[in-house]
Amino acid sequence: MTFGVNMAHPAIMGCLLLLLFAAFAFELAAPEVVAMVLVAVLLMLGIVATDDVLDAMGNPAPLTIACMFIVSSAMVRTGALDVIATRITGLGKTRPTVSICLFLAVIATMSAFTNNTPLVMMMIPVGMTIAKELDIAPSRILMPISFAAVLGGTVSLLGTSTNILVDGVARKAGLEPFSLFEIAPVGVIVAVVGVAWLGISHRMLPERHTVAGVSAASDNKRFVVSIFIEPGSPYIGEHPEHIDLLSRPERRLVDVLRGDRSLRRNLDDYVLEEGDILVLRTSASDLMTLKEAGRHTLTASSASDPHLVQLSTRGSIMVETLLAPGAEIIGHTLFELRLRRRYGVYPIALHRKGTNLQERFERVPLQVGDTLLIEGAPDDLQRLVEDQQLVNIAEPTTRGYRRNKAWIAVGTMLGIIAAAALDLMPLAGLAVMGVAVVLAMRCVEPEEAFRSVDWQIIALIVAMLTIGTALENTGLVESIVALAKPWLGTMGPIVALCAIYFLSLVLTELVTNNAVAVVVTPIGISLAQALHVDPRPFVVAVMFAASASFLTPIGYQTNTLVYSAGGYKFTDFYKYGFPLTALVAVTTLIVIPLVWPF
């Protein structure tokens, strides 16, 4: 059911588009949810039809992007990227002056052909290791990692989902498809200039410390001791915090176990009972003090206390883990997950968007980009990281790789690149064939492969393609061009190109880059046609501007990943990213007209 033909007026669509951008900017809901809600509204108003949604699903962009997620996951699973990362890590010991520049250059090169998100996830621990070897704060290398991946993504059509999406929108508008390396002349120059700047300027970044770094600096070696409350103990009925044994500064009560239950979240509501187990965190020196009190008993106030019996002692470490896209615990709270019961580990702190969440963080739903400080035995922590697909940002991953399949994954990626460069088949078909190869050869298990696809991005792209159709159906694009032409038509195409670039640049910092690609690309094409010039440089300008997200941690997913991992403040991105944004803009706008004359 629809509500009238007049609903397809450009003004109505313009208002809906402004509401969409406002919802994106204020993060009222996840971007894909906001976009899907608008699609539903457009269907109700009759601005788009069901066939338009199906046509969006049939666009080659969503299929190509999903398939490249899977091929990239095979590169990760077989250790093909890990080999390169390991070599880079070793370089920091022998040539510290060039290690950062080479590290960033390699990231930019790899990001030209692999998905940026898993690449940055793998390189964050490597960057932490290099920072440690060079004795610099991790904050001086993690943000450049994300920026280098963004810059490298502009070298080829495969570099980012934005490039593929812009190409899909341009095809729909009647333009010739972009070849794999058609944008490389601009992309290579931009990447070289940008990476050189990152290598020189990383010292401009402030020294920030993560929650793990602060904890490690104050107390490097910690142990966990389990203490049993025996029958008849005078501590029965006492509040745990009132026991002298637990009130010493070098000791901290981590948990109280009662049967299978953990009482740590509501300790203020409980008193000790017979059979309770106290879990105590202490230093190595204090552990020796406890042990010297007796093999089976612990002391309180230097007196033997037979009512407190040591059950076990185990080495404890703290690791900082990053919640990457695809982690199963995203959306859940720590209270729901019950990590102590399942893995024997204890969440210590939750870091989000430059803030350490202290008040009842166990009740806060987890989000992509959160960093979680967890304490436990090394084996338990490793099991948690592997099961829940977390990233241990303190050290490169130690998971088992299918290294004997690495040549297949690399060969598949090279085959896709070569066939696309020779234009043997459309990129979507090559990507499907690549997925078939890596799955058939067991480079990656099907469950892991399809879990690696960021379905939120796929849903967002389909929704935005449908919204793009609505822009056409209502004539909003033509209305915008008609308003802009009198102003821009007298100033020449270079001014119009700059206008499209900076419009895309501003919007991509406020909303998602995929949304910008769908909305601004048709405007750029129509504006070029109205000015009677080649629309191709305008399309390329949208590609580069929509990817050049360096000013905020929310404009690009890899920025979000390093946000908490590096302990950054929101303003750090603006201060460090603004010079790079200006440098990339000037370089891009100079080179584009040289490659695609008007």
Secondary structure, DSSP 8 states (H G I E B T S, - for coil): ----GGGG-HHHHHHHHHHHHHHHHTTSS-HHHHHHHHHHHHHHHTSS-HHHHHHHHHSHHHHHHHHHHHHHHHHHHTTHHHHHHHHHHHHHHH-HHHHHHHHHHHHHHHHTTS-HHHHHHHHHHHHHHHHHHTT--THHHHHHHHHHHHHHTTSSTTS-HHHHHHHHHHHHTT-----TTTTHHHHHHHHHHHHHHHHHHGGGS-----HHHHHHHH---EEEEEEEE-TT-TTTTS-GGG-GGG-STTEEEEEEEETTEE-GGGGGG----TT-EEEEEEEHHHHHHHHHT-SSEEEETTEEEEEEEEEEEEEEEEEEEE--TT-TTTT--HHHH-HHHHHS-EEEEEEETTEEE-TTGGGS---TT-EEEEEE-HHHHHHHHHHTT-EETTS-------GGGHHHHHHHHHHHHHHHHTTSS-HHHHHHHHHHHHHHTTSS-HHHHHHSS-HHHHHHHHHHHHHHHHHHHHTHHHHHHHHHHHHHTTT-HHHHHHHHHHHHHHHHHHS-HHHHHHHHHHHHHHHHHHTTS-SHHHHHHHHHHHH---S-TTSSHHHHHHHHHTT--HHHHHHHHHHHHHHHHHHHHHHHHHHS--
